[in-house]
Amino acid sequence: MVQQYAEAFSTPEDELLREINLYTRQHHSEHQMLSGHLQGKLLEMISRMIQPQRILEIGTFTGYSALCLVKGLVQGGQLHTIELREEDAAIAKGFFNRSSFGSRIILHTGNALNVIPNLRETWDLVFLDADKVSYIEYFKLVLPQVRQNGFILADNIFFHGEVLAAEVKGKNAKAISEFNEFIRERNDIDKMIITVRDGLYLVRKL
Ligand SMILES: C[S@@+](CC[C@H](N)C(=O)[O-])C[C@H]1O[C@@H](n2cnc3c(N)ncnc32)[C@H](O)[C@@H]1O
């Protein structure tokens, strides 16, 4: 379908990304959480366009999206990524160690809500992809640390299409729906929705 066509006409995943994708599918019960080929390439392209000094990723999982985003960093740039679950952080670390970009990635294991306030950085790009119920809280926490004209990308904002239902049900779908309303109502940001995969909210700080 459209997704397969788009993947076929996009640059293939590099060897390490293909391996992470395959490993995650074969070994992880929640493998659908991985960004995957097309979204990963979009993240890489966005990062390359912004040429960030500092990237923050909230929700590392097995490291796929971090290894896409890191490719756009300028010389001396760093990507901080936060993962709650030690098992996933260990898998990601193993892959980061094998990447030529590994030394630019700083992996924090813990709850992002506790880690973020201790990171004294100014973010050029934030990728929000952890637990959906905390999206608004993450957004409020990071926005003051984002530079003017910096970007926040929030993943899964269609929540598998559930936010389109007349009555939104389920804790996560409701949380995403509330997040989307919260973003829409704010006048201090520029925003649009990218309809790739499960939807990404792209926000620019004014
Ligand atoms: C959707 S997955 C991330 C996928 C990854 N960014 C990618 O594209 O391949 C979400 C991850 O967020 C982690 N997570 C959930 N709650 C968290 C929290 N409070 N702090 C940090 N990480 C959290 C989960 O353990 C999970 O690995």
The ligand as an SDF file (V2000), in Angstrom:
LIG
                    3D

 27 29  0  0  0  0  0  0  0  0999 V2000
    7.0130    4.2170   21.7800 C   0  0  0  0  0  0  0  0  0  0  0  0
    8.3960    3.6450   22.6840 S   0  0  0  0  0  0  0  0  0  0  0  0
    9.7110    4.6180   22.0090 C   0  0  0  0  0  0  0  0  0  0  0  0
   10.0740    4.1980   20.6150 C   0  0  0  0  0  0  0  0  0  0  0  0
   11.3530    4.8130   20.0860 C   0  0  0  0  0  0  0  0  0  0  0  0
   11.3930    6.2490   20.2850 N   0  0  0  0  0  0  0  0  0  0  0  0
   11.4570    4.5200   18.6080 C   0  0  0  0  0  0  0  0  0  0  0  0
   10.9330    5.2990   17.8170 O   0  0  0  0  0  0  0  0  0  0  0  0
   11.9920    3.4630   18.2520 O   0  0  0  0  0  0  0  0  0  0  0  0
    8.1520    4.3960   24.2660 C   0  0  0  0  0  0  0  0  0  0  0  0
    9.2510    4.1340   25.2660 C   0  0  0  0  0  0  0  0  0  0  0  0
    9.0670    5.0710   26.3350 O   0  0  0  0  0  0  0  0  0  0  0  0
    9.4290    4.4300   27.5350 C   0  0  0  0  0  0  0  0  0  0  0  0
    8.8030    5.1570   28.6610 N   0  0  0  0  0  0  0  0  0  0  0  0
    7.5490    5.0270   29.1370 C   0  0  0  0  0  0  0  0  0  0  0  0
    7.3600    5.8550   30.1860 N   0  0  0  0  0  0  0  0  0  0  0  0
    8.5130    6.5190   30.3790 C   0  0  0  0  0  0  0  0  0  0  0  0
    8.9540    7.4910   31.3110 C   0  0  0  0  0  0  0  0  0  0  0  0
    8.1340    7.9730   32.2540 N   0  0  0  0  0  0  0  0  0  0  0  0
   10.2170    7.9470   31.2210 N   0  0  0  0  0  0  0  0  0  0  0  0
   11.0540    7.4860   30.2500 C   0  0  0  0  0  0  0  0  0  0  0  0
   10.6990    6.5550   29.3470 N   0  0  0  0  0  0  0  0  0  0  0  0
    9.4540    6.0700   29.3970 C   0  0  0  0  0  0  0  0  0  0  0  0
    8.9100    3.0110   27.3600 C   0  0  0  0  0  0  0  0  0  0  0  0
    9.5480    2.1330   28.2450 O   0  0  0  0  0  0  0  0  0  0  0  0
    9.2090    2.7530   25.8830 C   0  0  0  0  0  0  0  0  0  0  0  0
   10.4500    2.0960   25.7150 O   0  0  0  0  0  0  0  0  0  0  0  0
  1  2  1  0
  2  3  1  0
  2 10  1  0
  3  4  1  0
  4  5  1  0
  5  6  1  0
  5  7  1  0
  7  8  2  0
  7  9  1  0
 10 11  1  0
 11 12  1  0
 11 26  1  0
 12 13  1  0
 13 14  1  0
 13 24  1  0
 14 15  1  0
 14 23  1  0
 15 16  2  0
 16 17  1  0
 17 18  1  0
 17 23  2  0
 18 19  1  0
 18 20  2  0
 20 21  1  0
 21 22  2  0
 22 23  1  0
 24 25  1  0
 24 26  1  0
 26 27  1  0
M  CHG  2   2   1   9  -1
M  END
$$$$
